[in-house]
Amino acid sequence: QRIDQFTGKNVNYRETTTWHDESVMDDSKVDGVMFIKKGGKYYLRQYNGSINVKWFGAKGDNTTNDTEAFRKAHNFIKSSIPPNQLKPPILFIPRGNYIIENFEIDVTAFQMCGEGSKNTLFKFVNSMGSAPAGIYFKNAVLDTSSPDHKFYNDIKIENIGCDPSTIPNGKSFIQIRNCYDFLIRGVDVDTDSFALVNKFALEISDNVYTGSVENCYLPKVNCNASIAWTITTITFISLRSMNVRLNKCLGMTFIQPIVQGNENEKFYINNCDTITIMGGDM
């Protein structure tokens, strides 16, 4: 047992001789967080169900740049999926204000969960770098026949928010692409700074199939397929928004939406097929 250097809590470790992939443990695999070495022996941190980003040094104190801590947590999750495990651990983001440049996801079945959109808040710096969004999926190859293409499936992003003033023009808080079977739930972004600018709370781009956006406040939503109908079968349940843009989409369903933008800007629909709107307030 030892005290976690970042959280101050007691942590249990058990002795191990193997790494995630069951290869023999050695000094190069010691990361000081999940694997440690003491007295010539190796130990694995004991945890159940989720990985806390604060274990990897994230502060969430509205001052520290936590980008590297998020990358370390992601890379641990990516490397720690054994052959007999179907899903990686959930990345848990405790309440706090997290300053990051961007967060790139490259793990299928990835799940991240905060403690509520007002409690787990992201703020982005350096114009998000070269990333297209604050939270996005790495593989951008659109040609599904290409050997470099990759789909991400069974994705969940829940209970987080962001400071909208830190989303730069031309970018988004969350971008979904090359995904199927995804869920975004309880993600809220205030309306501040969204008027008359080309930025979005949520952007859904090519090769996105069978997803759900539930109980979210997303002032501007852009579903834009560069290849016709490669965005299909997306359900929005109790979406609150100011502006929803649909381009080359198929089978989009809105259940009880509340869209409160300017009269001529609430919905923009172009070259779409089978758009269903059920109830709501528009």
Phi, psi and chi 1 to 4 in degrees:
 res  aa     phi    psi   chi1   chi2   chi3   chi4
   1 GLN       -  141.9 -169.9  178.5   74.7      -
   2 ARG  -149.4  167.6   65.8 -172.1  -60.0 -171.1
   3 ILE   -94.4  128.0  -64.2  176.5      -      -
   4 ASP   -63.6  129.4 -174.9  -77.9      -      -
   5 GLN   -68.0  -21.5   60.5  177.1  -39.9      -
   6 PHE  -101.4  -37.5  -62.6  115.7      -      -
   7 THR   -97.7  -18.3   65.5      -      -      -
   8 GLY    75.7    8.1      -      -      -      -
   9 LYS   -98.2  155.2  -64.4 -177.9  178.4 -179.2
  10 ASN   -69.4  137.1  -71.8  -32.4      -      -
  11 VAL  -128.0  136.5 -178.6      -      -      -
  12 ASN   -99.0  140.6  -68.4  -43.0      -      -
  13 TYR  -126.1  149.5  -74.8   81.5      -      -
  14 ARG  -122.7  150.0   65.6  169.5  175.3   80.6
  15 GLU   -65.7  140.5 -174.1  177.3  -12.3      -
  16 THR  -143.3  153.2 -175.6      -      -      -
  17 THR  -115.8   -1.3   58.3      -      -      -
  18 THR  -129.5  155.7   58.2      -      -      -
  19 TRP   -90.1 -171.3 -162.1   51.2      -      -
  20 HIS   -53.9  -44.2  -52.7  -60.6      -      -
  21 ASP   -88.5   14.0   61.1    0.2      -      -
  22 GLU    71.2   12.0  -59.3  178.7    0.4      -
  23 SER   -75.9  161.2   61.4      -      -      -
  24 VAL   -66.1  132.7  176.4      -      -      -
  25 MET   -69.3  141.3 -166.9   66.9 -164.9      -
  26 ASP  -148.3  176.8   59.8   43.7      -      -
  27 ASP   -62.1  -29.8  -72.0   -1.2      -      -
  28 SER   -67.9  -16.4   67.7      -      -      -
  29 LYS   -99.0    1.4  -61.1  168.7 -176.8  173.2
  30 VAL   -81.0  120.1  173.0      -      -      -
  31 ASP  -108.6   -4.6   58.4   14.8      -      -
  32 GLY    78.3   -3.4      -      -      -      -
  33 VAL  -116.6  -62.4  178.3      -      -      -
  34 MET   -93.8  -31.2  -53.7  -54.5  -65.1      -
  35 PHE  -123.5  130.1  -71.2   90.7      -      -
  36 ILE  -129.4  165.9   62.1  173.3      -      -
  37 LYS  -127.0  133.6 -176.1  178.1 -178.4 -180.0
  38 LYS  -148.8  129.8 -175.8  177.4 -179.5  180.0
  39 GLY    59.5   33.9      -      -      -      -
  40 GLY    78.9    3.7      -      -      -      -
  41 LYS  -117.6  157.6  -63.8 -178.9  178.9 -180.0
  42 TYR  -106.3  146.0  -59.7  104.5      -      -
  43 TYR  -135.8  143.9  -64.3   86.0      -      -
  44 LEU  -109.8  131.0  169.4   63.9      -      -
  45 ARG   -62.3  138.3 -175.3 -178.7 -169.8  127.9
  46 GLN   -93.8  127.7  -60.5  -60.2  -77.5      -
  47 TYR  -149.0  164.0   63.6   93.5      -      -
  48 ASN  -139.8  109.0 -178.1   26.5      -      -
  49 GLY    95.5  -41.4      -      -      -      -
  50 SER  -144.3  160.6   62.6      -      -      -
  51 ILE  -111.4  125.4  -61.3  -63.7      -      -
  52 ASN   -90.0  123.5 -169.1  -33.0      -      -
  53 VAL   -61.3  -23.6   71.4      -      -      -
  54 LYS   -71.3  -20.5  -72.9 -166.0  171.8 -176.8
  55 TRP   -60.7  -26.2  -62.9  -10.1      -      -
  56 PHE   -99.1   11.6  -61.6   84.2      -      -
  57 GLY   105.8   -1.0      -      -      -      -
  58 ALA   -64.6  138.9      -      -      -      -
  59 LYS  -101.9  -42.0  -61.5  -68.2 -173.7 -178.5
  60 GLY    63.1   31.1      -      -      -      -
  61 ASP  -101.6   11.2   59.5    5.4      -      -
  62 ASN    69.0   12.4 -157.5   33.8      -      -
  63 THR  -133.1  -47.0  -59.3      -      -      -
  64 THR   -75.0  139.7  -54.8      -      -      -
  65 ASN   -79.4  112.0 -170.2  -39.7      -      -
  66 ASP   -97.0   12.3  -71.0  -37.6      -      -
  67 THR   -55.3  -48.0  -57.5      -      -      -
  68 GLU   -66.6  -35.4 -172.0   58.7   28.2      -
  69 ALA   -64.0  -41.0      -      -      -      -
  70 PHE   -64.7  -39.6  -86.8   81.0      -      -
  71 ARG   -65.2  -40.1  -71.5  174.9 -179.6  165.7
  72 LYS   -64.7  -41.9  -72.5  179.7  178.6  178.0
  73 ALA   -63.7  -43.9      -      -      -      -
  74 HIS   -60.8  -46.4  171.5  -84.5      -      -
  75 ASN   -66.0  -34.3  -70.2  -18.8      -      -
  76 PHE   -63.2  -47.3  167.5   76.9      -      -
  77 ILE   -59.2  -42.9  -71.1  173.5      -      -
  78 LYS   -63.4  -37.6 -175.2  175.0 -179.5  178.5
  79 SER   -85.9  -12.4   67.0      -      -      -
  80 SER  -100.6   10.5   66.9      -      -      -
  81 ILE   -87.9  103.7  -51.5  172.3      -      -
  82 PRO   -72.3  162.4   26.5  -33.1      -      -
  83 PRO   -57.1  -30.5  -23.5   33.4      -      -
  84 ASN   -92.6    5.3   60.0  -10.0      -      -
  85 GLN  -106.3  125.8 -177.0  173.4  -32.4      -
  86 LEU   -80.1  -31.5  -62.1  178.2      -      -
  87 LYS  -129.5  146.1  -67.9 -175.4  177.2 -178.4
  88 PRO   -76.4  168.0   28.7  -34.5      -      -
  89 PRO   -64.9  159.6  -15.4   27.7      -      -
  90 ILE   -78.7  136.6  -62.0  169.3      -      -
  91 LEU   -86.3  112.6  177.8   61.5      -      -
  92 PHE   -95.4  130.8  173.8   60.3      -      -
  93 ILE  -119.1  100.4  -49.9  168.3      -      -
  94 PRO   -63.3  166.9  -16.7   29.5      -      -
  95 ARG   -55.9  141.7   62.1 -177.2   57.7 -139.5
  96 GLY   156.7  169.4      -      -      -      -
  97 ASN  -105.8  110.5  -68.3  -14.4      -      -
  98 TYR  -102.3  117.9  -64.5   88.2      -      -
  99 ILE   -93.9  117.1  -63.9  175.0      -      -
 100 ILE  -139.5  162.3   64.9  172.0      -      -
 101 GLU   -80.1  -51.2 -174.8  171.2  -68.5      -
 102 ASN  -167.4  170.5   58.8   66.7      -      -
 103 PHE  -134.4  110.8 -177.2   51.5      -      -
 104 GLU   -97.1  126.3  180.0 -176.5   76.6      -
 105 ILE  -103.9  130.6  -59.7  170.5      -      -
 106 ASP  -139.9   43.8 -168.3   26.7      -      -
 107 VAL  -134.4  125.7 -178.0      -      -      -
 108 THR   -76.5  153.2 -164.0      -      -      -
 109 ALA    64.1   24.2      -      -      -      -
 110 PHE   -73.8  139.6 -179.2   79.9      -      -
 111 GLN  -134.6  134.7  -59.9 -177.1   35.2      -
 112 MET  -132.6  141.5   64.5 -173.6  -63.7      -
 113 CYS  -143.9  129.4 -175.9      -      -      -
 114 GLY  -101.0 -165.9      -      -      -      -
 115 GLU  -109.3   25.3  -70.0 -164.7  -85.3      -
 116 GLY   120.8  147.2      -      -      -      -
 117 SER   -66.0  -22.3   61.4      -      -      -
 118 LYS   -92.3  -13.5  -58.1  -61.9 -176.2 -175.6
 119 ASN  -102.9  -38.4  -61.2  -39.0      -      -
 120 THR  -106.6  100.5  -61.1      -      -      -
 121 LEU  -120.3  133.4 -164.8   73.3      -      -
 122 PHE  -100.4  141.5  -73.8   90.3      -      -
 123 LYS  -129.7  131.8  -64.0 -175.4  176.8 -177.5
 124 PHE  -106.3  142.6  -59.4  100.8      -      -
 125 VAL  -124.4  166.7  -66.7      -      -      -
 126 ASN    56.0   34.9  -58.2  -34.8      -      -
 127 SER    54.0   30.3  -62.5      -      -      -
 128 MET    64.9   15.5  -63.3 -179.4  179.7      -
 129 GLY    63.0 -139.8      -      -      -      -
 130 SER   -90.2    3.6   59.9      -      -      -
 131 ALA   -73.5  150.0      -      -      -      -
 132 PRO   -78.9  -12.7   29.9  -35.0      -      -
 133 ALA  -159.3  167.4      -      -      -      -
 134 GLY   -67.4  -43.4      -      -      -      -
 135 ILE  -123.7  123.1  -61.7  171.9      -      -
 136 TYR  -155.3  168.5   69.5  103.6      -      -
 137 PHE  -101.3  136.0  -67.8   86.1      -      -
 138 LYS   -61.7  -50.6  179.4  178.0 -179.4  178.5
 139 ASN   -72.4  120.4 -165.5  -72.6      -      -
 140 ALA  -111.3    8.6      -      -      -      -
 141 VAL   -72.6  120.5  176.8      -      -      -
 142 LEU   -89.7  -23.3  -60.4 -176.5      -      -
 143 ASP   -74.6  106.3 -178.5    1.5      -      -
 144 THR   -68.3  -14.7   56.6      -      -      -
 145 SER   -87.2   -8.7   65.7      -      -      -
 146 SER   -73.7  140.4  169.0      -      -      -
 147 PRO   -64.9  -15.6   21.8  -32.8      -      -
 148 ASP   -90.6   -5.0  -64.4  -37.7      -      -
 149 HIS   -75.2  147.8  177.1  -91.7      -      -
 150 LYS  -144.7  133.4  178.7  178.0 -179.0  178.9
 151 PHE   -98.0  143.9  -94.2  120.7      -      -
 152 TYR  -111.7  126.5  -56.7   92.1      -      -
 153 ASN  -125.5  163.0   69.9  -70.5      -      -
 154 ASP    56.0   57.3 -164.6   14.6      -      -
 155 ILE  -102.7  139.0  -57.8  -62.0      -      -
 156 LYS  -135.2  132.1  -70.1 -176.5 -178.6  179.2
 157 ILE  -130.4  117.8  -60.9  174.2      -      -
 158 GLU  -137.5  142.9  -59.8 -179.4  -80.2      -
 159 ASN    60.6   49.1  -58.3  -34.9      -      -
 160 ILE  -133.6  164.3   61.3  172.5      -      -
 161 GLY  -143.8 -179.5      -      -      -      -
 162 CYS  -150.5  161.8   84.1      -      -      -
 163 ASP   -81.3  110.2  179.5  -14.6      -      -
 164 PRO   -64.8  -23.4   24.0  -34.0      -      -
 165 SER   -69.3  -13.6   67.1      -      -      -
 166 THR   -96.2    2.8   65.6      -      -      -
 167 ILE   -87.8  116.2  -57.7  173.4      -      -
 168 PRO   -74.7  159.5   24.4  -30.9      -      -
 169 ASN   -58.7  136.6 -165.9   33.0      -      -
 170 GLY    86.6    2.4      -      -      -      -
 171 LYS  -128.4 -179.9  -62.7 -170.3  178.0 -176.7
 172 SER  -135.6  159.0  -52.1      -      -      -
 173 PHE   -66.7  -53.7  174.6   26.6      -      -
 174 ILE  -127.9  132.7  -61.0  172.9      -      -
 175 GLN  -119.7  127.9 -176.6 -165.6   66.7      -
 176 ILE  -109.0  124.6  -55.3  -66.8      -      -
 177 ARG  -151.7  152.4   64.6 -175.3  178.1 -167.3
 178 ASN    51.2   45.1  -72.6  -29.6      -      -
 179 CYS  -130.3  151.0  -70.1      -      -      -
 180 TYR  -144.5  153.4   65.3   90.3      -      -
 181 ASP    59.7   65.8 -169.4   17.3      -      -
 182 PHE  -121.6  159.7   72.6   90.6      -      -
 183 LEU  -138.1  126.4  170.7   64.5      -      -
 184 ILE  -118.0  121.8  -61.9  175.7      -      -
 185 ARG  -141.9  137.3 -179.3  166.0   54.3 -161.7
 186 GLY    66.3   32.1      -      -      -      -
 187 VAL  -104.7  118.9  175.4      -      -      -
 188 ASP  -123.3  142.4  -66.8   -6.9      -      -
 189 VAL  -134.8  128.3 -179.3      -      -      -
 190 ASP   -65.1  158.7  -73.0  -25.2      -      -
 191 THR   -74.8  -16.1   58.2      -      -      -
 192 ASP   -50.6  130.9  176.9   50.0      -      -
 193 SER    76.0   10.3   79.7      -      -      -
 194 PHE   -91.5  -19.8  -87.1   94.1      -      -
 195 ALA   -65.6  134.2      -      -      -      -
 196 LEU    60.7   26.0  -56.6  177.3      -      -
 197 VAL  -130.0  157.2  -67.7      -      -      -
 198 ASN   -96.4   68.3 -177.7   35.3      -      -
 199 LYS  -142.0  159.5   66.3  179.7 -174.6 -179.8
 200 PHE  -136.8  148.7  -58.0   94.9      -      -
 201 ALA   -73.9  -38.2      -      -      -      -
 202 LEU  -138.5  131.0  172.8   64.7      -      -
 203 GLU  -124.3  125.6 -178.2  177.8    8.4      -
 204 ILE  -112.6  118.3  -61.6  177.1      -      -
 205 SER  -115.7 -161.9   59.4      -      -      -
 206 ASP   -58.2  153.3  -66.5   82.0      -      -
 207 ASN    61.1   53.0  -61.8  -33.0      -      -
 208 VAL  -124.3  118.2  179.1      -      -      -
 209 TYR  -132.1  137.0  -52.0   95.4      -      -
 210 THR    57.6   79.6  -45.8      -      -      -
 211 GLY  -139.9  170.6      -      -      -      -
 212 SER  -140.7  134.8 -177.3      -      -      -
 213 VAL  -118.9  115.9  179.7      -      -      -
 214 GLU  -126.8  133.3  -58.2  177.8    3.4      -
 215 ASN    52.0   52.4  -60.5  -44.0      -      -
 216 CYS  -120.1  148.8  -66.4      -      -      -
 217 TYR  -111.1  100.6 -175.5   21.4      -      -
 218 LEU  -126.4   97.9  -55.9  169.2      -      -
 219 PRO   -54.5  -38.2  -25.3   34.4      -      -
 220 LYS  -133.3  125.8  -66.9 -179.6   73.3  173.9
 221 VAL  -121.4  128.8  176.3      -      -      -
 222 ASN  -123.3  111.7 -173.0   30.7      -      -
 223 CYS  -108.4   99.7  -57.4      -      -      -
 224 ASN  -129.6  107.4 -178.2   36.4      -      -
 225 ALA   -97.1  125.5      -      -      -      -
 226 SER   -75.6  -26.0   59.1      -      -      -
 227 ILE  -109.8  125.3  -56.5  171.3      -      -
 228 ALA   -53.1  130.5      -      -      -      -
 229 TRP    65.1   27.5  -59.3  -10.3      -      -
 230 THR   -91.9    7.6   55.2      -      -      -
 231 ILE  -116.8  116.1  -61.8  175.3      -      -
 232 THR  -149.7  148.8 -177.7      -      -      -
 233 THR    58.7   55.4  -40.4      -      -      -
 234 ILE  -109.5  131.7  -47.5  -61.8      -      -
 235 THR  -113.2  127.8  -59.0      -      -      -
 236 PHE  -108.0  119.3  -65.5   82.6      -      -
 237 ILE  -114.7  120.4  -58.3  173.6      -      -
 238 SER    54.9   45.3  -61.5      -      -      -
 239 LEU   -78.4  133.0  170.0   71.2      -      -
 240 ARG  -109.0  130.8  -68.8  174.2  -66.5  148.8
 241 SER  -156.3  171.8 -173.7      -      -      -
 242 MET  -107.4  -32.1  -63.8  166.3   53.3      -
 243 ASN  -151.9  127.6  174.5 -112.0      -      -
 244 VAL  -123.9  125.4  178.0      -      -      -
 245 ARG  -116.4  127.2  -59.1  175.7   61.9   86.0
 246 LEU  -124.2  122.6  -52.8  175.1      -      -
 247 ASN  -133.7  120.4 -178.1   50.1      -      -
 248 LYS    59.5   42.1  -60.3 -179.8 -178.5  177.9
 249 CYS  -107.1  157.1  -61.0      -      -      -
 250 LEU  -134.1  132.9  170.8   66.0      -      -
 251 GLY    67.4   46.0      -      -      -      -
 252 MET   -95.3  133.0  -49.7  -68.8  -80.6      -
 253 THR  -125.5  131.3  -58.7      -      -      -
 254 PHE  -118.7  118.4  -65.1   82.2      -      -
 255 ILE  -110.7  117.3  -59.7  174.1      -      -
 256 GLN    52.4   52.3  -63.5  -66.3  -28.7      -
 257 PRO   -78.2  154.3   31.8  -36.5      -      -
 258 ILE  -122.3  108.4  -61.1  175.5      -      -
 259 VAL  -119.5  113.4 -175.4      -      -      -
 260 GLN  -119.1   24.3  -62.1  175.9  -41.5      -
 261 GLY   -78.5 -170.1      -      -      -      -
 262 ASN   -60.2  149.2  -66.4  -28.8      -      -
 263 GLU   -53.4  -40.3 -170.3   64.6   32.7      -
 264 ASN   -91.5    5.4  -63.9  -33.2      -      -
 265 GLU  -124.6    2.6  -62.8  177.0   -3.6      -
 266 LYS   -63.6  -52.4  -67.9 -177.3  177.9 -177.8
 267 PHE  -127.1  130.7  -94.8   92.3      -      -
 268 TYR  -119.2  117.7  170.3   84.5      -      -
 269 ILE  -124.9  123.1  -59.2  175.0      -      -
 270 ASN  -136.4  125.6  178.6   62.9      -      -
 271 ASN    53.8   47.9 -165.0   19.9      -      -
 272 CYS  -115.4  164.4  -63.6      -      -      -
 273 ASP  -136.0  136.0 -169.6    8.8      -      -
 274 THR    60.1   69.7  -43.1      -      -      -
 275 ILE  -103.6  123.3  -53.6  -59.8      -      -
 276 THR  -118.2  128.6  -56.7      -      -      -
 277 ILE  -123.0  119.7  -58.7  174.1      -      -
 278 MET  -114.6  108.5  -56.4  171.7   62.1      -
 279 GLY    68.8 -153.9      -      -      -      -
 280 GLY    90.8 -168.6      -      -      -      -
 281 ASP  -135.3  112.5 -179.8    4.8      -      -
 282 MET  -133.4      -  -66.4  177.8  -70.8      -
